[in-house]
């Protein structure tokens, strides 16, 4: 998972980062609410982890901003020392998916973040195929079909197609796509994403006439949209 952490305590940052990276996730840290919001306007993550008491905008204000401005329900977990019933109710009432009271425990935090991301997923990770007419993606054999005909794609094109189809309707930043498909490789840049997106748009015929749209979102990334419901 690609995670964004809002936390101003450097010891907590180091601890959470160690826990999350050891579990195989990437975690980007911000120490105040305004910088956090400024970043997530132009980047994308699988989940947000928010402390409540941080400078500029507190965690609850950030939560409200996200729920008012995001067009998809990104999972949000509060991790905070505020432990009253009213605090917990307030956060959940305003759209938090889970609430962890500090001091957090390593396995519990990872399990809770994983659980909210799993619940929000558009496609079950246990599925062996992804079916979105006229496409069938065979996850076992790494094959793409359109109207029953196999589409020849490279391995990276296949991985990008799977990632996009798992996130239909969601704006994905180029950095998010790079990390998810190519990993953290310093030799790969965002032009690689643009080139591969162009190729799969052509190979899959993702056109409005066919009921699909794969568009570039200015200063952000890409979004795959289905224009005709199944």
Secondary structure as GFF3:
##gff-version 3
##sequence-region A 1 230
A	DSSP	beta_strand	2	6	.	.	.	ID=ss1
A	DSSP	alpha_helix	10	22	.	.	.	ID=ss2
A	DSSP	beta_strand	26	30	.	.	.	ID=ss3
A	DSSP	alpha_helix	33	40	.	.	.	ID=ss4
A	DSSP	beta_strand	47	50	.	.	.	ID=ss5
A	DSSP	alpha_helix	59	69	.	.	.	ID=ss6
A	DSSP	beta_strand	75	80	.	.	.	ID=ss7
A	DSSP	alpha_helix	85	93	.	.	.	ID=ss8
A	DSSP	beta_strand	98	101	.	.	.	ID=ss9
A	DSSP	alpha_helix	106	120	.	.	.	ID=ss10
A	DSSP	beta_strand	129	132	.	.	.	ID=ss11
A	DSSP	beta_strand	135	138	.	.	.	ID=ss12
A	DSSP	beta_strand	143	146	.	.	.	ID=ss13
A	DSSP	beta_strand	149	151	.	.	.	ID=ss14
A	DSSP	alpha_helix	155	165	.	.	.	ID=ss15
A	DSSP	beta_strand	172	173	.	.	.	ID=ss16
A	DSSP	alpha_helix	174	177	.	.	.	ID=ss17
A	DSSP	pi_helix	178	182	.	.	.	ID=ss18
A	DSSP	alpha_helix	190	203	.	.	.	ID=ss19
A	DSSP	three_ten_helix	208	210	.	.	.	ID=ss20
A	DSSP	beta_strand	212	217	.	.	.	ID=ss21
A	DSSP	beta_strand	221	226	.	.	.	ID=ss22
###
